[in-house]
């Protein structure tokens, strides 16, 4: 996931666009994708805490943190 949220064969775009495409590929309805994005961006402190607790390398944690802080 260091290169984004989607598999390498998928076209890239902004992170939000990638998140939508990932949801589409997983068969998640658009309204649920929007709700998830809203929840993640309105509860930033909780999301950032979870990111820091994940077993990810530091570069990936920084990338996810930047993504959440952007909105």
C-alpha positions as CSV (number, residue, x, y, z in Angstrom):
1,X,0.0,0.0,0.0
2,X,3.0,2.3,-0.1
3,X,2.0,3.2,-3.7
4,X,-1.7,3.9,-2.9
5,X,-4.9,2.2,-1.9
6,X,-5.4,0.3,-5.2
7,X,-3.6,-2.5,-7.0
8,X,-0.8,-1.4,-9.4
9,X,-3.0,-2.1,-12.5
10,X,-5.7,0.4,-11.4
11,X,-5.4,4.0,-12.5
12,X,-4.2,6.3,-9.8
13,X,-5.7,9.6,-8.7
14,X,-6.2,11.6,-5.6
15,X,-6.6,9.6,-2.4
16,X,-10.3,10.3,-2.1
17,X,-10.8,9.0,-5.7
18,X,-8.7,5.9,-4.9
19,X,-10.9,5.3,-1.8
20,X,-14.0,5.5,-3.9
21,X,-12.6,3.2,-6.5
22,X,-11.6,0.7,-3.8
23,X,-15.1,0.8,-2.4
24,X,-16.5,0.2,-5.9
25,X,-14.2,-2.7,-6.5
26,X,-15.3,-4.2,-3.2
27,X,-19.0,-3.8,-4.1
28,X,-19.7,-1.2,-1.4
29,X,-22.6,1.1,-2.2
30,X,-21.6,4.7,-2.9
31,X,-23.6,6.1,0.0
32,X,-21.7,3.8,2.4
33,X,-18.4,4.9,1.0
34,X,-19.4,8.6,1.5
35,X,-20.5,7.8,5.1
36,X,-17.2,6.1,5.8
37,X,-15.2,9.0,4.5
38,X,-17.3,11.4,6.5
39,X,-16.8,9.3,9.7
40,X,-13.0,9.2,9.1
41,X,-12.7,12.9,8.6
42,X,-15.0,14.0,11.4
43,X,-13.3,11.7,14.0
44,X,-9.7,12.5,13.1
45,X,-8.3,12.1,16.6
46,X,-9.7,8.5,16.9
47,X,-8.5,7.6,13.3
48,X,-5.0,9.0,14.0
49,X,-4.8,7.0,17.2
50,X,-5.7,3.8,15.4
51,X,-3.2,4.5,12.6
52,X,-0.5,4.9,15.2
53,X,-1.5,1.6,16.9
54,X,-1.3,-0.4,13.6
55,X,1.5,-2.8,12.8
56,X,2.6,-0.7,9.8
57,X,6.0,0.6,8.9
58,X,6.6,4.3,9.8
59,X,6.5,5.5,6.2
60,X,3.0,4.0,5.7
61,X,1.8,5.4,9.0
62,X,3.1,8.9,7.9
63,X,1.3,8.6,4.6
64,X,-2.0,7.6,6.2
65,X,-1.6,10.4,8.8
66,X,-1.1,13.0,6.0
67,X,-4.2,11.7,4.2
68,X,-6.4,12.1,7.3
69,X,-5.0,15.5,8.2
70,X,-5.5,16.9,4.7
71,X,-9.3,17.1,4.8
